[in-house]
Amino acid sequence: MAVKVLVPSTLQKFTKEATVQCSEVTSIEQLVSTLESDFPGIKSRLCDEKGQLRRFVNFYVNEEDIRFLQGKETALKDGDEVSIVPAVAGG
């Protein structure tokens, strides 16, 4: 099994798919690195220059916001579903 990643339409220009599978990842940080390996350029949309997750990109593991878990150190296991959700602003 693997971790299922739901990719927003704004990042599908990298993945060409709405859903991708990542094997052998144990944390959000490792997931981001694996996504960059598989889809070059995507990491710059997810992380800032210091490698920190961007504030306007939200990650959910099984519908739980990682900001209320362990952030980028949040553990992942086979069968987990990670949603990447860009923040929406407007008025």
Long-range contacts (C-beta under 8 A, 24 or more apart in sequence): 1-78, 1-79, 2-78, 3-31, 3-76, 3-77, 3-78, 3-79, 3-80, 3-81, 3-82, 4-79, 4-80, 4-81, 4-82, 5-31, 5-35, 5-81, 5-82, 5-83, 5-84, 6-81, 6-82, 6-83, 6-84, 7-84, 8-84, 8-85, 8-86, 10-45, 10-86, 11-42, 11-45, 11-84, 14-39, 14-40, 14-41, 14-42, 14-45, 15-39, 15-42, 25-76, 26-75, 26-76, 26-77, 27-72, 27-73, 27-74, 27-75, 27-76, 28-53, 28-59, 28-61, 28-66, 28-71, 28-72, 28-73, 28-74, 28-76, 28-82, 29-72, 29-73, 30-76, 31-76, 31-82, 32-72, 46-84, 55-87, 56-86, 56-87, 56-89, 57-84, 57-85, 57-86, 57-87, 58-84, 58-85, 58-86, 58-87, 59-83, 59-84, 59-85, 60-85
